[in-house]
Amino acid sequence: MNVRRLAAIDMHGSRGTIRRRRIILAEFLVGVVLMVTWGGWLVASANGFGTRAIGLWLVGAGLNYAPLSLYALALMRPGALDAELAGADIDGELRRYTVLQLWVFVPLSLVAFAVRDTLARRRAG
């Protein structure tokens, strides 16, 4: 699972319009802010274990949008998205990453994948 590639494919979609890039960037940014805020509020104000657990899940899933947001911001630079997807089979990757994006619902999974990839890049070069 490559989180940067997920962000790039999601931003490009089937046509690669600037409008889609902006919408996806907004989705990622709003996702992290709203989910973490709402989850934090639930954790702080919950009386029962179930509500607190939902709050913790919201915080963890919301934090998955943080690396997506950072990559999306980097890919908004002129030419960055095109360079990331140069030579890619967009349709094939769209099908693949449509399924893989379900990892966003597993708390902190995309954070862990992004950290793993960052550490691997640092070791390699």
Secondary structure as GFF3:
##gff-version 3
##sequence-region A 1 125
A	DSSP	alpha_helix	3	12	.	.	.	ID=ss1
A	DSSP	alpha_helix	18	45	.	.	.	ID=ss2
A	DSSP	alpha_helix	49	63	.	.	.	ID=ss3
A	DSSP	alpha_helix	65	75	.	.	.	ID=ss4
A	DSSP	alpha_helix	80	84	.	.	.	ID=ss5
A	DSSP	alpha_helix	90	100	.	.	.	ID=ss6
A	DSSP	three_ten_helix	101	105	.	.	.	ID=ss7
A	DSSP	alpha_helix	109	124	.	.	.	ID=ss8
###
